[in-house]
Amino acid sequence: MADTAATLAFTTTSAFSIAGLFGALAFAYVGLVKLLPKTASRIDRLAFVWLAFDALIHFTYEGSWLYLSTFGRTVNGSEGPLADMWKEYANVDFRWGTADPTIVSIEILTVLCAGPLCCYIISQLIRNDPARHYWIIVLSTAELYGGWMTFCPEWVTGNPNLDTSNAWGFWVYIVFMNTIWVWVPLWLMWDSYRAIAGSLRSTHKAKSA
């Protein structure tokens, strides 16, 4: 592992990975323009783009990892562009190359539950169904917990599987690619809390009048 920090840098695989992220974001924006009513609020429009982006990442990037990491397969033993992408990520978090059972368990729920739930909430946004706020809180809580269970076992054991010595790998793959699934869910939970609490308080006030 001593040579990992020296060799890990921006590569063609890195460019492929980042291009895929921007492609998913562009696709999400097209969905916003085509599907969400023009009268939708700014917050709902941002939520739509995030949820569509979120679903695409769960289904494509994480779905590919799950396929490469189940039924005896591992990323390190696989070939192809997506395998190469995950091998590069595994240079900074070794568990993703070896089908770590904890990560596999988290990703099963992420791909098979969180991805479809994103799509369901998108359908509620399109219909302007206020019940979406409950499901946004469910989704956001699950994603925050998934992130916690991904990294907390590492922190309490001294980070044996993480290599943070390379600036590119640390700031892009570990920090950026993971913390966006902290800050955005927290923002969505806060917004949905305001909507639910505001509605309940208005109802309570009307009944008490």
N, C-alpha and C positions, 0 to 999 in steps of 0.2 A: 504493500500500500504506500510505501514511501515515495514512489514516483508519481502518484496520482496528482498531487498538487502541482507538480512540475509540468504535467502533460495536459491537464484539464484546462481548456481555453475555448474561445468562441470558434466553433467549427461549422462545417456544412450542416451537420446534424443539429447544431444549435439554431442555425438559421431556419431549418425546416421546422423545428419545434415552435419558434417564435412566429413564423409565418402562419402556422396552423392556428395559433392563438388569435392573431389578427384576422384570419379568415373566419374563425368562429364569431368574432365580434362583429365583423361586417355582415355575416349572415343573420346575426341577431338583429342588427339595425334594419336590414331589409324586411325581416319579419315584423318589426315595429311599424314600419311605414305601411306595409300591406295589410296588417291585421288589426292593429289597435285603433280605435276611433280617434279622430282628430281632436275630440273634446277631452281626451284623457289628460289628467294632470301631469305636471312635470315629474312628480315623484313616481306615478304609475308608469310613465314612459321609461324612466331609468330602471325601475324594477323589472319591466318587461325585458329590456336589453340584458340585464344581469341574469334573469332566469333562463332566457334562451341561450345565452352564452354558457351558463352553468350546466344546463342540460346537455349541450353539445360536448363540453369537456368531459362530463361524466360518461356519456355514451361512446365517445371516440377515443380520447386519450386513456381514460381510466378503464374503459371497456376493453381496449386492446391489451392493457397491462393485465387485467383479470384473465383474459383468454390465455395470455402467455405464461400465467402463473398458476394454472389449475390443471388437474388431471396429469400430474407428473411433469408438467412443463415449467421452465424457468426463463426469465428474460436473458440471463447469462448464457443459456443453452439454445437460444433462438436466433433466427436471422431475419433480416428485413428492415425497412426504414423505421417502423414503429419500435421494433426491438432495439435498433441502434439508438433511438431517442431515449428509451428507458435505460439502456446501458449507460448512457451519458449521465442520466439522473442518478443512477446507482453508483456512480463514482463518488458522489457526495453523501448518499444515504444507501449503504450497502444492502439493506434489507430488501430493496426493490429489485435487486438482481437475483435474489435467492428464494422468492416466493415465501417470505416470512409469514407464518400463519396468522399473526395478529393483523398484519396489513391486508392479507387476503380476506380475512373476516370483515374488516372495515369496508373494503372495496366491494364486496358482495352486496352489502347494504347500500353503498353509495351508488353503484351502477343500477341495481335492480329496484331500489326504492326511491332514492333521492332524485335520480334522473326522471323517472315517470312522474314523481310529485311536482317537479319543476314544470313539466308539460301541463299537468292538471291546473296548477296555479295560473299559468299563462292563459288557459281557457277561461278561467274565472276573471282574469283581467280583461279579456276581450269582451266578456259579458257584463263587466262591471259588477260582479257579484261580491258584496262586502264580506262574504264568508271566507274569502281568500286570506284575510288577515289571520285567521286561526291557523290555516295551513302554512302560511309564511312563517309563523312562529314555530310550528312543528319542524319545518324544513330547516330553518336557521339553527334551531337547537340541535338538531341531528348533525348538521355540518360542523358546528362548533365542538360538539362532543367527539365527532370523528377526528377532528384535528387534534384535540387534546389527547385522545387515546393513541394517536399516531406518534406524538412526540413525548408525552409524559413518561412512558416506559424508558425512553432513552435518557431523559434528564435525570431520573432517579437512579439510573445505573451508570452514570458517568459518560453518556454519549458514546458507547463502544462502536456504534455503526455509522456515526456521522464523521465526515471529514470536512471541517470548516476552514482549512488552511488556505484554500484558493478563493480569492475574492469573487471571481465570476460565479463559481459554483455556490458559494455561500449566499451572496446577495441576490442572485437571480433565482436559482433553483430552490434554496431552502427558505430564504426570507420572503422574496416577492411572490413566488409561486404558491406559498402557503398562507401568508398573512392576508392576502386579498379574500381568502375564505374565512377570515376572522372579522375584518372591518366591515365588509359588505353585509354579511348576515347580522352583525350587531346593529347596523343602521336599519336594516329591514325590520328587525325585531322591535326597535325603538319606534319606528313609524307605525307598525301594526299595533303596538301597545297603545300609542296615542289614539288610534282610530277606535280600538275596542273600548278603552277606558272612557274616552269622550262620549261614545254612544251610550254606554252603561250609565254614566253620570247624568247625561241628558234625560234618559228614561227615568232614572231615580228621581231627578228633580221634578219631572212632569208628574210623576205619581204622588210626590209629596206636596205638590202645590194645592 
